[in-house]
Amino acid sequence: MNGVLEITFIVKVMKRINPAITIEGILMTMCDTRTNLYKEAFKLVQDYYGEIIRIFDSQIPLSVKVGEANFYSQSLMNFHPKSKVATAYHNLAKELIQHGNA
């Protein structure tokens, strides 16, 4: 992961394709916070982007419920609204509203 290259790419997209595009932040998904891999990846994201792009407090956990909802052609909110993933997305929506970005 090279933070400078990704930021350069985003700037190019803004200049050449869509000058109105904005980035609200980075959302960590499929997170298994118990693993060292997750901890290292999260630290890398914080190190590369933490000063220039908001990293959402909400994180979406890894869960088979997402795949199950997809298999049954249902939204996660309909399939299993009390799952940890549905709760995490609900928290993300609250976070966006609180920051005035929704």
Biopython code that builds the backbone (N, CA, C, O; Angstrom):
import numpy as np
from Bio.PDB.StructureBuilder import StructureBuilder

atoms = [
    (1, "MET", "N", (0.858, -1.173, 0.000)),
    (1, "MET", "CA", (0.000, 0.000, 0.000)),
    (1, "MET", "C", (0.901, 1.232, 0.000)),
    (1, "MET", "O", (1.784, 1.370, 0.847)),
    (2, "ASN", "N", (0.672, 2.101, -0.939)),
    (2, "ASN", "CA", (1.444, 3.332, -0.990)),
    (2, "ASN", "C", (0.477, 4.495, -0.938)),
    (2, "ASN", "O", (-0.154, 4.831, -1.941)),
    (3, "GLY", "N", (0.360, 5.110, 0.223)),
    (3, "GLY", "CA", (-0.609, 6.179, 0.433)),
    (3, "GLY", "C", (-0.479, 7.320, -0.540)),
    (3, "GLY", "O", (-1.482, 7.890, -0.970)),
    (4, "VAL", "N", (0.760, 7.667, -0.897)),
    (4, "VAL", "CA", (0.961, 8.790, -1.812)),
    (4, "VAL", "C", (0.372, 8.474, -3.181)),
    (4, "VAL", "O", (-0.252, 9.336, -3.799)),
    (5, "LEU", "N", (0.563, 7.239, -3.663)),
    (5, "LEU", "CA", (0.026, 6.876, -4.975)),
    (5, "LEU", "C", (-1.492, 6.905, -4.992)),
    (5, "LEU", "O", (-2.089, 7.380, -5.958)),
    (6, "GLU", "N", (-2.126, 6.404, -3.941)),
    (6, "GLU", "CA", (-3.578, 6.405, -3.898)),
    (6, "GLU", "C", (-4.129, 7.825, -3.874)),
    (6, "GLU", "O", (-5.113, 8.116, -4.554)),
    (7, "ILE", "N", (-3.513, 8.704, -3.107)),
    (7, "ILE", "CA", (-3.961, 10.095, -3.041)),
    (7, "ILE", "C", (-3.762, 10.751, -4.396)),
    (7, "ILE", "O", (-4.624, 11.503, -4.850)),
    (8, "THR", "N", (-2.636, 10.478, -5.049)),
    (8, "THR", "CA", (-2.376, 11.027, -6.382)),
    (8, "THR", "C", (-3.449, 10.556, -7.351)),
    (8, "THR", "O", (-3.932, 11.336, -8.172)),
    (9, "PHE", "N", (-3.823, 9.283, -7.261)),
    (9, "PHE", "CA", (-4.872, 8.744, -8.124)),
    (9, "PHE", "C", (-6.198, 9.465, -7.890)),
    (9, "PHE", "O", (-6.892, 9.814, -8.845)),
    (10, "ILE", "N", (-6.545, 9.683, -6.651)),
    (10, "ILE", "CA", (-7.795, 10.375, -6.321)),
    (10, "ILE", "C", (-7.774, 11.794, -6.882)),
    (10, "ILE", "O", (-8.774, 12.262, -7.427)),
    (11, "VAL", "N", (-6.652, 12.472, -6.750)),
    (11, "VAL", "CA", (-6.529, 13.829, -7.291)),
    (11, "VAL", "C", (-6.696, 13.814, -8.805)),
    (11, "VAL", "O", (-7.353, 14.696, -9.358)),
    (12, "LYS", "N", (-6.110, 12.825, -9.489)),
    (12, "LYS", "CA", (-6.252, 12.719, -10.943)),
    (12, "LYS", "C", (-7.711, 12.510, -11.337)),
    (12, "LYS", "O", (-8.193, 13.122, -12.290)),
    (13, "VAL", "N", (-8.407, 11.654, -10.612)),
    (13, "VAL", "CA", (-9.825, 11.423, -10.890)),
    (13, "VAL", "C", (-10.597, 12.725, -10.731)),
    (13, "VAL", "O", (-11.449, 13.053, -11.557)),
    (14, "MET", "N", (-10.300, 13.459, -9.676)),
    (14, "MET", "CA", (-10.992, 14.724, -9.436)),
    (14, "MET", "C", (-10.724, 15.713, -10.572)),
    (14, "MET", "O", (-11.639, 16.409, -11.011)),
    (15, "LYS", "N", (-9.494, 15.780, -11.045)),
    (15, "LYS", "CA", (-9.136, 16.741, -12.085)),
    (15, "LYS", "C", (-9.662, 16.342, -13.459)),
    (15, "LYS", "O", (-10.147, 17.189, -14.210)),
    (16, "ARG", "N", (-9.569, 15.066, -13.787)),
    (16, "ARG", "CA", (-9.862, 14.629, -15.152)),
    (16, "ARG", "C", (-11.283, 14.128, -15.378)),
    (16, "ARG", "O", (-11.834, 14.298, -16.466)),
    (17, "ILE", "N", (-11.871, 13.522, -14.379)),
    (17, "ILE", "CA", (-13.151, 12.853, -14.591)),
    (17, "ILE", "C", (-14.301, 13.545, -13.875)),
    (17, "ILE", "O", (-15.340, 13.809, -14.479)),
    (18, "ASN", "N", (-14.124, 13.841, -12.593)),
    (18, "ASN", "CA", (-15.228, 14.387, -11.826)),
    (18, "ASN", "C", (-14.709, 15.347, -10.760)),
    (18, "ASN", "O", (-14.362, 14.926, -9.656)),
    (19, "PRO", "N", (-14.656, 16.640, -11.090)),
    (19, "PRO", "CA", (-14.142, 17.600, -10.113)),
    (19, "PRO", "C", (-15.038, 17.763, -8.887)),
    (19, "PRO", "O", (-14.607, 18.319, -7.877)),
    (20, "ALA", "N", (-16.267, 17.287, -8.967)),
    (20, "ALA", "CA", (-17.190, 17.432, -7.842)),
    (20, "ALA", "C", (-17.110, 16.268, -6.853)),
    (20, "ALA", "O", (-17.769, 16.287, -5.814)),
    (21, "ILE", "N", (-16.306, 15.259, -7.176)),
    (21, "ILE", "CA", (-16.224, 14.085, -6.297)),
    (21, "ILE", "C", (-15.598, 14.469, -4.962)),
    (21, "ILE", "O", (-14.649, 15.251, -4.903)),
    (22, "THR", "N", (-16.141, 13.912, -3.915)),
    (22, "THR", "CA", (-15.581, 14.124, -2.584)),
    (22, "THR", "C", (-15.423, 12.778, -1.891)),
    (22, "THR", "O", (-16.110, 11.809, -2.214)),
    (23, "ILE", "N", (-14.525, 12.740, -0.955)),
    (23, "ILE", "CA", (-14.301, 11.530, -0.172)),
    (23, "ILE", "C", (-14.650, 11.867, 1.263)),
    (23, "ILE", "O", (-14.027, 12.730, 1.882)),
    (24, "GLU", "N", (-15.645, 11.184, 1.781)),
    (24, "GLU", "CA", (-16.072, 11.439, 3.156)),
    (24, "GLU", "C", (-15.124, 10.795, 4.153)),
    (24, "GLU", "O", (-14.928, 11.307, 5.255)),
    (25, "GLY", "N", (-14.542, 9.680, 3.766)),
    (25, "GLY", "CA", (-13.650, 9.010, 4.683)),
    (25, "GLY", "C", (-13.392, 7.587, 4.262)),
    (25, "GLY", "O", (-13.859, 7.132, 3.219)),
    (26, "ILE", "N", (-12.651, 6.901, 5.080)),
    (26, "ILE", "CA", (-12.299, 5.502, 4.839)),
    (26, "ILE", "C", (-13.102, 4.649, 5.805)),
    (26, "ILE", "O", (-13.092, 4.874, 7.016)),
    (27, "LEU", "N", (-13.794, 3.670, 5.251)),
    (27, "LEU", "CA", (-14.583, 2.739, 6.050)),
    (27, "LEU", "C", (-13.896, 1.378, 6.018)),
    (27, "LEU", "O", (-13.717, 0.785, 4.955)),
    (28, "MET", "N", (-13.522, 0.906, 7.169)),
    (28, "MET", "CA", (-12.907, -0.419, 7.274)),
    (28, "MET", "C", (-14.041, -1.456, 7.256)),
    (28, "MET", "O", (-14.992, -1.368, 8.033)),
    (29, "THR", "N", (-13.921, -2.439, 6.353)),
    (29, "THR", "CA", (-14.950, -3.466, 6.232)),
    (29, "THR", "C", (-14.312, -4.851, 6.374)),
    (29, "THR", "O", (-13.097, -5.015, 6.266)),
    (30, "MET", "N", (-15.169, -5.830, 6.617)),
    (30, "MET", "CA", (-14.754, -7.222, 6.797)),
    (30, "MET", "C", (-13.685, -7.328, 7.891)),
    (30, "MET", "O", (-12.690, -8.035, 7.735)),
    (31, "CYS", "N", (-13.904, -6.625, 8.983)),
    (31, "CYS", "CA", (-12.924, -6.525, 10.064)),
    (31, "CYS", "C", (-13.078, -7.660, 11.069)),
    (31, "CYS", "O", (-14.160, -7.909, 11.601)),
    (32, "ASP", "N", (-11.983, -8.326, 11.306)),
    (32, "ASP", "CA", (-11.912, -9.271, 12.420)),
    (32, "ASP", "C", (-10.889, -8.684, 13.374)),
    (32, "ASP", "O", (-9.692, -8.949, 13.268)),
    (33, "THR", "N", (-11.377, -7.891, 14.298)),
    (33, "THR", "CA", (-10.508, -7.098, 15.165)),
    (33, "THR", "C", (-9.654, -7.958, 16.098)),
    (33, "THR", "O", (-8.769, -7.438, 16.777)),
    (34, "ARG", "N", (-9.907, -9.248, 16.137)),
    (34, "ARG", "CA", (-9.121, -10.143, 16.996)),
    (34, "ARG", "C", (-7.792, -10.530, 16.376)),
    (34, "ARG", "O", (-6.905, -11.025, 17.071)),
    (35, "THR", "N", (-7.642, -10.312, 15.075)),
    (35, "THR", "CA", (-6.449, -10.812, 14.393)),
    (35, "THR", "C", (-5.337, -9.768, 14.307)),
    (35, "THR", "O", (-5.585, -8.563, 14.279)),
    (36, "ASN", "N", (-4.120, -10.270, 14.268)),
    (36, "ASN", "CA", (-2.969, -9.382, 14.076)),
    (36, "ASN", "C", (-2.995, -8.753, 12.684)),
    (36, "ASN", "O", (-2.575, -7.610, 12.509)),
    (37, "LEU", "N", (-3.491, -9.506, 11.689)),
    (37, "LEU", "CA", (-3.580, -8.971, 10.336)),
    (37, "LEU", "C", (-4.445, -7.715, 10.306)),
    (37, "LEU", "O", (-4.065, -6.707, 9.709)),
    (38, "TYR", "N", (-5.600, -7.778, 10.947)),
    (38, "TYR", "CA", (-6.463, -6.601, 11.018)),
    (38, "TYR", "C", (-5.738, -5.447, 11.708)),
    (38, "TYR", "O", (-5.741, -4.321, 11.211)),
    (39, "LYS", "N", (-5.126, -5.728, 12.837)),
    (39, "LYS", "CA", (-4.452, -4.673, 13.608)),
    (39, "LYS", "C", (-3.361, -4.001, 12.782)),
    (39, "LYS", "O", (-3.211, -2.779, 12.824)),
    (40, "GLU", "N", (-2.602, -4.793, 12.034)),
    (40, "GLU", "CA", (-1.550, -4.234, 11.191)),
    (40, "GLU", "C", (-2.137, -3.424, 10.043)),
    (40, "GLU", "O", (-1.651, -2.336, 9.735)),
    (41, "ALA", "N", (-3.174, -3.948, 9.412)),
    (41, "ALA", "CA", (-3.806, -3.235, 8.296)),
    (41, "ALA", "C", (-4.404, -1.916, 8.769)),
    (41, "ALA", "O", (-4.265, -0.894, 8.097)),
    (42, "PHE", "N", (-5.062, -1.933, 9.907)),
    (42, "PHE", "CA", (-5.666, -0.710, 10.434)),
    (42, "PHE", "C", (-4.587, 0.323, 10.760)),
    (42, "PHE", "O", (-4.765, 1.514, 10.506)),
    (43, "LYS", "N", (-3.482, -0.131, 11.317)),
    (43, "LYS", "CA", (-2.383, 0.783, 11.626)),
    (43, "LYS", "C", (-1.807, 1.395, 10.351)),
    (43, "LYS", "O", (-1.485, 2.583, 10.324)),
    (44, "LEU", "N", (-1.676, 0.590, 9.296)),
    (44, "LEU", "CA", (-1.188, 1.114, 8.017)),
    (44, "LEU", "C", (-2.129, 2.182, 7.462)),
    (44, "LEU", "O", (-1.682, 3.226, 6.987)),
    (45, "VAL", "N", (-3.420, 1.916, 7.524)),
    (45, "VAL", "CA", (-4.394, 2.901, 7.047)),
    (45, "VAL", "C", (-4.279, 4.185, 7.860)),
    (45, "VAL", "O", (-4.280, 5.279, 7.298)),
    (46, "GLN", "N", (-4.180, 4.056, 9.169)),
    (46, "GLN", "CA", (-4.020, 5.243, 10.017)),
    (46, "GLN", "C", (-2.734, 5.997, 9.681)),
    (46, "GLN", "O", (-2.737, 7.224, 9.591)),
    (47, "ASP", "N", (-1.642, 5.265, 9.496)),
    (47, "ASP", "CA", (-0.351, 5.896, 9.205)),
    (47, "ASP", "C", (-0.365, 6.621, 7.861)),
    (47, "ASP", "O", (0.120, 7.748, 7.761)),
    (48, "TYR", "N", (-0.915, 5.984, 6.828)),
    (48, "TYR", "CA", (-0.898, 6.569, 5.490)),
    (48, "TYR", "C", (-1.933, 7.673, 5.304)),
    (48, "TYR", "O", (-1.660, 8.676, 4.644)),
    (49, "TYR", "N", (-3.111, 7.496, 5.881)),
    (49, "TYR", "CA", (-4.220, 8.389, 5.562)),
    (49, "TYR", "C", (-4.738, 9.220, 6.726)),
    (49, "TYR", "O", (-5.459, 10.194, 6.511)),
    (50, "GLY", "N", (-4.389, 8.859, 7.944)),
    (50, "GLY", "CA", (-4.978, 9.470, 9.124)),
    (50, "GLY", "C", (-4.914, 10.980, 9.180)),
    (50, "GLY", "O", (-5.805, 11.612, 9.746)),
    (51, "GLU", "N", (-3.884, 11.572, 8.607)),
    (51, "GLU", "CA", (-3.734, 13.024, 8.642)),
    (51, "GLU", "C", (-4.489, 13.731, 7.525)),
    (51, "GLU", "O", (-4.727, 14.936, 7.608)),
    (52, "ILE", "N", (-4.871, 12.993, 6.475)),
    (52, "ILE", "CA", (-5.466, 13.667, 5.320)),
    (52, "ILE", "C", (-6.896, 13.246, 4.993)),
    (52, "ILE", "O", (-7.639, 14.000, 4.365)),
    (53, "ILE", "N", (-7.274, 12.064, 5.408)),
    (53, "ILE", "CA", (-8.635, 11.572, 5.152)),
    (53, "ILE", "C", (-9.181, 11.008, 6.453)),
    (53, "ILE", "O", (-8.500, 10.283, 7.179)),
    (54, "ARG", "N", (-10.416, 11.358, 6.721)),
    (54, "ARG", "CA", (-11.071, 10.851, 7.930)),
    (54, "ARG", "C", (-11.196, 9.331, 7.868)),
    (54, "ARG", "O", (-11.553, 8.777, 6.829)),
    (55, "ILE", "N", (-10.909, 8.672, 8.956)),
    (55, "ILE", "CA", (-11.140, 7.236, 9.090)),
    (55, "ILE", "C", (-12.337, 7.097, 10.015)),
    (55, "ILE", "O", (-12.301, 7.526, 11.169)),
    (56, "PHE", "N", (-13.391, 6.494, 9.497)),
    (56, "PHE", "CA", (-14.616, 6.384, 10.282)),
    (56, "PHE", "C", (-14.385, 5.588, 11.554)),
    (56, "PHE", "O", (-13.633, 4.613, 11.561)),
    (57, "ASP", "N", (-15.036, 6.009, 12.629)),
    (57, "ASP", "CA", (-14.997, 5.253, 13.875)),
    (57, "ASP", "C", (-15.720, 3.920, 13.702)),
    (57, "ASP", "O", (-15.301, 2.900, 14.250)),
    (58, "SER", "N", (-16.799, 3.939, 12.940)),
    (58, "SER", "CA", (-17.558, 2.713, 12.673)),
    (58, "SER", "C", (-16.711, 1.783, 11.816)),
    (58, "SER", "O", (-16.034, 2.219, 10.885)),
    (59, "GLN", "N", (-16.758, 0.515, 12.139)),
    (59, "GLN", "CA", (-16.071, -0.498, 11.358)),
    (59, "GLN", "C", (-17.042, -1.644, 11.137)),
    (59, "GLN", "O", (-17.802, -2.012, 12.032)),
    (60, "ILE", "N", (-17.007, -2.201, 9.939)),
    (60, "ILE", "CA", (-17.944, -3.258, 9.588)),
    (60, "ILE", "C", (-17.269, -4.613, 9.827)),
    (60, "ILE", "O", (-16.264, -4.932, 9.192)),
    (61, "PRO", "N", (-17.827, -5.405, 10.745)),
    (61, "PRO", "CA", (-17.192, -6.692, 11.070)),
    (61, "PRO", "C", (-17.396, -7.743, 9.979)),
    (61, "PRO", "O", (-18.300, -7.643, 9.151)),
    (62, "LEU", "N", (-16.543, -8.731, 10.007)),
    (62, "LEU", "CA", (-16.651, -9.876, 9.118)),
    (62, "LEU", "C", (-17.792, -10.759, 9.614)),
    (62, "LEU", "O", (-17.872, -11.063, 10.804)),
    (63, "SER", "N", (-18.672, -11.171, 8.705)),
    (63, "SER", "CA", (-19.799, -12.012, 9.108)),
    (63, "SER", "C", (-20.356, -12.752, 7.898)),
    (63, "SER", "O", (-20.394, -12.212, 6.792)),
    (64, "VAL", "N", (-20.784, -13.983, 8.114)),
    (64, "VAL", "CA", (-21.411, -14.750, 7.040)),
    (64, "VAL", "C", (-22.828, -14.248, 6.743)),
    (64, "VAL", "O", (-23.397, -14.585, 5.705)),
    (65, "LYS", "N", (-23.392, -13.453, 7.637)),
    (65, "LYS", "CA", (-24.756, -12.950, 7.428)),
    (65, "LYS", "C", (-24.874, -12.137, 6.144)),
    (65, "LYS", "O", (-25.922, -12.145, 5.498)),
    (66, "VAL", "N", (-23.803, -11.437, 5.771)),
    (66, "VAL", "CA", (-23.825, -10.637, 4.545)),
    (66, "VAL", "C", (-23.993, -11.551, 3.335)),
    (66, "VAL", "O", (-24.821, -11.289, 2.462)),
    (67, "GLY", "N", (-23.208, -12.620, 3.284)),
    (67, "GLY", "CA", (-23.320, -13.582, 2.192)),
    (67, "GLY", "C", (-24.664, -14.283, 2.175)),
    (67, "GLY", "O", (-25.224, -14.531, 1.107)),
    (68, "GLU", "N", (-25.184, -14.601, 3.342)),
    (68, "GLU", "CA", (-26.498, -15.245, 3.416)),
    (68, "GLU", "C", (-27.588, -14.319, 2.897)),
    (68, "GLU", "O", (-28.454, -14.750, 2.136)),
    (69, "ALA", "N", (-27.556, -13.061, 3.296)),
    (69, "ALA", "CA", (-28.554, -12.094, 2.814)),
    (69, "ALA", "C", (-28.466, -11.974, 1.308)),
    (69, "ALA", "O", (-29.491, -11.933, 0.627)),
    (70, "ASN", "N", (-27.257, -11.917, 0.778)),
    (70, "ASN", "CA", (-27.057, -11.825, -0.662)),
    (70, "ASN", "C", (-27.602, -13.067, -1.366)),
    (70, "ASN", "O", (-28.249, -12.960, -2.408)),
    (71, "PHE", "N", (-27.343, -14.237, -0.801)),
    (71, "PHE", "CA", (-27.819, -15.494, -1.377)),
    (71, "PHE", "C", (-29.340, -15.498, -1.510)),
    (71, "PHE", "O", (-29.885, -15.995, -2.495)),
    (72, "TYR", "N", (-30.016, -14.940, -0.509)),
    (72, "TYR", "CA", (-31.476, -14.902, -0.520)),
    (72, "TYR", "C", (-32.021, -13.624, -1.158)),
    (72, "TYR", "O", (-33.214, -13.339, -1.055)),
    (73, "SER", "N", (-31.164, -12.866, -1.809)),
    (73, "SER", "CA", (-31.543, -11.629, -2.514)),
    (73, "SER", "C", (-32.283, -10.658, -1.603)),
    (73, "SER", "O", (-33.285, -10.060, -1.994)),
    (74, "GLN", "N", (-31.779, -10.514, -0.398)),
    (74, "GLN", "CA", (-32.381, -9.599, 0.561)),
    (74, "GLN", "C", (-31.323, -8.623, 1.057)),
    (74, "GLN", "O", (-30.126, -8.909, 1.045)),
    (75, "SER", "N", (-31.797, -7.481, 1.487)),
    (75, "SER", "CA", (-30.864, -6.569, 2.139)),
    (75, "SER", "C", (-30.545, -7.152, 3.507)),
    (75, "SER", "O", (-31.335, -7.903, 4.078)),
    (76, "LEU", "N", (-29.409, -6.805, 4.008)),
    (76, "LEU", "CA", (-29.022, -7.270, 5.332)),
    (76, "LEU", "C", (-30.003, -6.767, 6.383)),
    (76, "LEU", "O", (-30.301, -7.470, 7.348)),
    (77, "MET", "N", (-30.500, -5.561, 6.197)),
    (77, "MET", "CA", (-31.433, -4.970, 7.164)),
    (77, "MET", "C", (-32.757, -5.735, 7.210)),
    (77, "MET", "O", (-33.415, -5.765, 8.251)),
    (78, "ASN", "N", (-33.153, -6.349, 6.100)),
    (78, "ASN", "CA", (-34.362, -7.185, 6.100)),
    (78, "ASN", "C", (-34.060, -8.607, 6.571)),
    (78, "ASN", "O", (-34.843, -9.205, 7.308)),
    (79, "PHE", "N", (-32.923, -9.137, 6.142)),
    (79, "PHE", "CA", (-32.585, -10.531, 6.426)),
    (79, "PHE", "C", (-32.247, -10.759, 7.898)),
    (79, "PHE", "O", (-32.733, -11.709, 8.513)),
    (80, "HIS", "N", (-31.421, -9.893, 8.453)),
    (80, "HIS", "CA", (-31.000, -10.070, 9.846)),
    (80, "HIS", "C", (-30.698, -8.703, 10.454)),
    (80, "HIS", "O", (-29.535, -8.353, 10.654)),
    (81, "PRO", "N", (-31.747, -7.928, 10.748)),
    (81, "PRO", "CA", (-31.556, -6.540, 11.191)),
    (81, "PRO", "C", (-30.824, -6.378, 12.522)),
    (81, "PRO", "O", (-30.331, -5.290, 12.820)),
    (82, "LYS", "N", (-30.746, -7.428, 13.319)),
    (82, "LYS", "CA", (-30.074, -7.321, 14.615)),
    (82, "LYS", "C", (-28.659, -7.897, 14.590)),
    (82, "LYS", "O", (-28.018, -8.028, 15.632)),
    (83, "SER", "N", (-28.180, -8.240, 13.399)),
    (83, "SER", "CA", (-26.824, -8.794, 13.299)),
    (83, "SER", "C", (-25.794, -7.717, 13.612)),
    (83, "SER", "O", (-26.090, -6.523, 13.566)),
    (84, "LYS", "N", (-24.593, -8.152, 13.927)),
    (84, "LYS", "CA", (-23.535, -7.193, 14.255)),
    (84, "LYS", "C", (-23.173, -6.335, 13.046)),
    (84, "LYS", "O", (-22.771, -5.183, 13.205)),
    (85, "VAL", "N", (-23.311, -6.882, 11.843)),
    (85, "VAL", "CA", (-23.011, -6.093, 10.644)),
    (85, "VAL", "C", (-24.088, -5.042, 10.415)),
    (85, "VAL", "O", (-23.769, -3.891, 10.116)),
    (86, "ALA", "N", (-25.356, -5.416, 10.551)),
    (86, "ALA", "CA", (-26.438, -4.442, 10.395)),
    (86, "ALA", "C", (-26.306, -3.331, 11.434)),
    (86, "ALA", "O", (-26.514, -2.157, 11.128)),
    (87, "THR", "N", (-25.965, -3.705, 12.644)),
    (87, "THR", "CA", (-25.761, -2.710, 13.706)),
    (87, "THR", "C", (-24.605, -1.777, 13.354)),
    (87, "THR", "O", (-24.686, -0.570, 13.584)),
    (88, "ALA", "N", (-23.533, -2.335, 12.797)),
    (88, "ALA", "CA", (-22.381, -1.517, 12.422)),
    (88, "ALA", "C", (-22.750, -0.526, 11.317)),
    (88, "ALA", "O", (-22.325, 0.629, 11.365)),
    (89, "TYR", "N", (-23.523, -0.950, 10.337)),
    (89, "TYR", "CA", (-23.959, -0.028, 9.274)),
    (89, "TYR", "C", (-24.892, 1.042, 9.835)),
    (89, "TYR", "O", (-24.842, 2.198, 9.414)),
    (90, "HIS", "N", (-25.722, 0.661, 10.764)),
    (90, "HIS", "CA", (-26.592, 1.632, 11.429)),
    (90, "HIS", "C", (-25.747, 2.677, 12.161)),
    (90, "HIS", "O", (-26.043, 3.870, 12.111)),
    (91, "ASN", "N", (-24.706, 2.223, 12.833)),
    (91, "ASN", "CA", (-23.800, 3.148, 13.529)),
    (91, "ASN", "C", (-23.071, 4.059, 12.553)),
    (91, "ASN", "O", (-22.833, 5.228, 12.857)),
    (92, "LEU", "N", (-22.714, 3.536, 11.385)),
    (92, "LEU", "CA", (-22.083, 4.370, 10.361)),
    (92, "LEU", "C", (-23.041, 5.468, 9.914)),
    (92, "LEU", "O", (-22.639, 6.620, 9.757)),
    (93, "ALA", "N", (-24.307, 5.111, 9.708)),
    (93, "ALA", "CA", (-25.294, 6.119, 9.308)),
    (93, "ALA", "C", (-25.411, 7.210, 10.369)),
    (93, "ALA", "O", (-25.476, 8.394, 10.036)),
    (94, "LYS", "N", (-25.438, 6.825, 11.631)),
    (94, "LYS", "CA", (-25.474, 7.806, 12.721)),
    (94, "LYS", "C", (-24.245, 8.703, 12.691)),
    (94, "LYS", "O", (-24.342, 9.918, 12.862)),
    (95, "GLU", "N", (-23.091, 8.090, 12.471)),
    (95, "GLU", "CA", (-21.839, 8.847, 12.429)),
    (95, "GLU", "C", (-21.855, 9.868, 11.287)),
    (95, "GLU", "O", (-21.425, 11.007, 11.467)),
    (96, "LEU", "N", (-22.342, 9.469, 10.133)),
    (96, "LEU", "CA", (-22.429, 10.397, 9.011)),
    (96, "LEU", "C", (-23.398, 11.542, 9.306)),
    (96, "LEU", "O", (-23.114, 12.699, 8.999)),
    (97, "ILE", "N", (-24.528, 11.213, 9.895)),
    (97, "ILE", "CA", (-25.515, 12.250, 10.244)),
    (97, "ILE", "C", (-24.952, 13.214, 11.263)),
    (97, "ILE", "O", (-25.135, 14.424, 11.132)),
    (98, "GLN", "N", (-24.270, 12.705, 12.274)),
    (98, "GLN", "CA", (-23.692, 13.556, 13.316)),
    (98, "GLN", "C", (-22.650, 14.511, 12.751)),
    (98, "GLN", "O", (-22.477, 15.618, 13.261)),
    (99, "HIS", "N", (-21.962, 14.090, 11.707)),
    (99, "HIS", "CA", (-20.926, 14.929, 11.126)),
    (99, "HIS", "C", (-21.459, 15.780, 9.974)),
    (99, "HIS", "O", (-20.698, 16.496, 9.322)),
    (100, "GLY", "N", (-22.773, 15.700, 9.725)),
    (100, "GLY", "CA", (-23.380, 16.530, 8.696)),
    (100, "GLY", "C", (-23.064, 16.155, 7.283)),
    (100, "GLY", "O", (-23.103, 17.009, 6.397)),
    (101, "ASN", "N", (-22.743, 14.876, 7.035)),
    (101, "ASN", "CA", (-22.370, 14.444, 5.702)),
    (101, "ASN", "C", (-23.416, 13.550, 5.050)),
    (101, "ASN", "O", (-23.153, 12.951, 4.007)),
    (102, "ALA", "N", (-24.585, 13.453, 5.643)),
    (102, "ALA", "CA", (-25.601, 12.573, 5.046)),
    (102, "ALA", "C", (-26.774, 13.380, 4.569)),
    (102, "ALA", "O", (-27.733, 12.820, 4.038)),
]
sb = StructureBuilder()
sb.init_structure("model")
sb.init_model(0)
sb.init_chain("A")
sb.init_seg("    ")
for serial, (resi, resn, name, xyz) in enumerate(atoms, 1):
    if name == "N":
        sb.init_residue(resn, " ", resi, " ")
    sb.init_atom(name, np.array(xyz, "f"), 0.0, 1.0, " ", f" {name:<3s}", serial, name[0])
structure = sb.get_structure()
